[in-house]
């Protein structure tokens, strides 16, 4: 995937570490959440269309 290959270093979880608490249940990977937002914007997916697109992409 071209987007991930080019932007992966920008969205490492360590970059976001100071923004999250060390207490409580661990959250989702902030790097992955940021990457999803970038891909959603780049592909012009609405909030409703993005999960369906992710499902089909993962099924290929």
C-alpha angles and dihedrals in degrees: 000000000000098000093052093046093053100039104031094101091054093058104048112145092238090066089062098039095105091055095062133067120244090216126082134016116345114252132218118290106282090208092056092046090052091048091051089054091051093048091046090054095043093051093040093235119166118228089259096047097047098074091049091049091049091051093051093044091052092049095058 
